Amino acid sequence: MTRTLEGKTLFITGASRGIGLAIAKRAAADGANIVIAAKTTEANPKLPGTIHSAAAEIEAAGGHALALQTDIRDEASVLAAFEQAVGRFGGIDILVNNASAISLTPTTATPMKRFDLMFGVNVRGTYLCTQSCLAELIKSARAGRNPHVLNMSPPLSMREHWFSPHVAYTMAKYGMSECTLGHAGEFRPHGIGVNSLWPRTAIATAALQMIPGVDLSRCRKPEILSDAAYLILTSEAATTTGNFFIDDALLAQHGITDLDRYSVTPGTTEFVPDFFVD
């Protein structure tokens, strides 16, 4: 049976731009319901995209959008967002924990305010959103609606070189991946799939443009992750769980090996590598 996301409700954190928005628009093409849980409500010239502009793009792509200003670090904000989402769409079938904070800084250059932001968004936010929607995901499973949790986080590799340049950031991203590892086992009896997805190459997003020295012409577009995410979210949740998928390897497993359309610069063969992929 070929699955689609038609009629499914996806709660996507950080979906006002970049990878989160790309995943939302790919699901919207099937006619999915998309809850945009993000903080940005006012346009910023340095970081384009708001929950409202994202909603317009999702509706234009064929989906149904609900834009909710949400601070995923705050329990009351998250619980209120899920309540509104269920009130609008009747339930939650898929959670995509995409929101993330980054600081590629050594210990001496990572103030505790930044440390707390990364752990608040990446670890606490992922855990809180997963905990908050679990009851709805269990209902989705019982109704045969194939529920998934997808964390945008890397494979766990306990190697010094992934930690030493930016200990705080690595710990925060690995915290998301530890949620994948643990929740896959915890939720397996319910038939809920829990997986991680990560890119092999750097992805050209507005956030990446704010990191000095990155050559965006040697990156891939967010659509490589949205297409990979779609393959995960339409797979059998009961048997597709506990995986740490890499985008190009997953696409190859499905016979998609010509990836040039995802290149910012067509014909590129030497890409900027992402972190955490051995």
PAZAKE-708140 format. One record per residue (C-alpha): x, y, z. Coordinates in steps of 0.25 Angstrom, whole numbers, plus 5000, padded with zeros to 4 digits. Layout:
# PAZAKE-708140
XYZ;...
END
This chain:
# PAZAKE-708140
500050005000;500550144996;500450235007;500250385006;500050505017;498750545012;497850585023;498950555033;499250665044;500750705046;501250785057;502550845052;503450935061;504251045055;503451035042;503451185039;504651165030;505751075025;505750925027;504450925035;503651005024;504150915013;503650785021;502350865023;502150895008;502550755004;501450705013;500450815009;500550764994;499850634999;498750725006;499250705020;498950795032;500150875037;500350935050;501451045050;502051055064;503051165064;503451295070;503551395059;502351475056;503051605051;503851605038;505351615040;506251665028;507351575033;506551455036;505351445026;504051365029;502951375040;501951285044;500951365035;501751365023;502051215025;500551185026;500251255013;501351175006;500751045012;499351085008;499851114994;500550974993;499150904996;499150895011;498350945022;499151035032;499051075046;500151185050;500351185065;501451265072;502051165081;503351165090;503651025091;504451045104;503251085111;502250975116;501051065116;501351115102;501450975097;500250915104;499451035099;499951015084;499550865085;498150895090;497950995079;498450895069;497550785074;496350885074;496650925060;496950785053;496450685063;497750615067;499250605064;499850495055;501250545053;502250625061;503450685055;504450735065;505250835055;505450955064;506950975068;507951075073;509351075069;510651135074;511951075068;512751125080;513851075089;513551075104;514251205107;513351275096;512051205100;511351295111;510351215119;509251295113;509551235100;509751095106;508351105113;507751145100;508351025092;507950925103;506550995105;506250995090;506950865086;506750775097;505650825106;504850865094;504950735087;504650655100;503450755104;502850745090;502950595090;502350585104;501250675101;500750615089;500950465093;499450445097;499050495083;500050405076;499550285083;498150325079;498650335065;499250195066;497950135071;497250195059;498250135049;498750265045;500250225045;500850335055;502250375055;503250465063;504450515054;505550585061;506450665052;507750625059;509050545056;509450405058;510150385072;511650375070;512450375083;513750425076;514550545082;514650625069;513150645069;513150705083;514450775085;514150895075;512750925081;512450845093;511150915097;510550905083;510950765081;510350725095;509050795091;508950735078;509250595083;508150615094;507150615083;507750495077;507650425091;506150455091;506150375078;506850265084;506050255097;504650295091;504750195080;504850085090;503850145100;502750165089;503050045081;501849965088;500950075084;501350065069;501950205068;503150225060;504250305065;505450345056;506550445054;506950505040;508150585037;508850635025;510250595020;510550725014;510250865019;508850915015;508651055010;507751125020;507651275025;508151225038;509451165031;509651305024;509851365038;511051275041;512351335035;513151265025;512151165019;512151155004;510651145001;510951114987;511550974991;510250944999;509050864996;507550924997;506650885009;505750804999;506750685000;506350675015;504850705012;504850585002;505550495011;504650535023;503450505014;504050365012;504150345027;502750395030;502050315020;502750185024;502150085033;502350145047;502250005055;503449955047;504250085044;504750135057;506050165065;506750195052;507750315050;507550335035;508550415026;507850485015;508550445003;508750295008;507250295010;506850344997;507850244990;507150134998;505850174990;506550184977;506850334977;508350344973;508350474964;508350584974;508850694965;507450764966;507750784981;509050854979;509051014981;510051014969;509650904959;510850814955;511550834969;512250704973;513050764985;512050804996;512250865010;512150745019;511150755031;511550715045;511450585052;511550495040;512750395041;
END
